[in-house]
Amino acid sequence: MTIKEKQDELIDTFSLFDEWTDKYEHIIQMGKDLPLIDARYKTDDRLIRGCQSRVWLHADWKDGKLYFTADSDAVITKGLVSMVVDVLSGQTPAAIAAADIYFIDAIGLRNHLSLTRSNGLLSMLKQIKAYALAYQAKEKQ
């Protein structure tokens, strides 16, 4: 499934909820369903800077694609990182680096997150794109 298809699927899922309390509950559930990052990757060098909560992100390279695992010490933030990982994991570095991430605005997240959570979400995306650019450069060597 492409990044666009994954985003569209996420947008469709969130369109089923009328109330933001239901959307938050779904975000929390997504965080609970997130495959846990291996404990050996919960290190300071994998913490995402710019997040109010602690968020760890790890990238694995396999068959030309990046696969991400993550965790957070806050339930909403864990759900947010789960969404980002779901959309971008299993894609090529080039696809991730070039991706237009529009699901955040399309489901109204930007308007319903605190400034610190919104900044944290953007930091997660920046870190994933940084991984993608690094692996893309590695591929060209």
Secondary structure, 3 states (H helix, E strand, C coil): CCHHHHHHHHHHHHHCCCCHHHHHHHHHHHHHHCCECCHHHCCHHHECCCCCCCEEEEEEEECCEEEEEEEECCHHHHHHHHHHHHHHCCECHHHHHHCCCCHHHHCCHHHHCCHHHHHHHHHHHHHHHHHHHHHHHHHHC
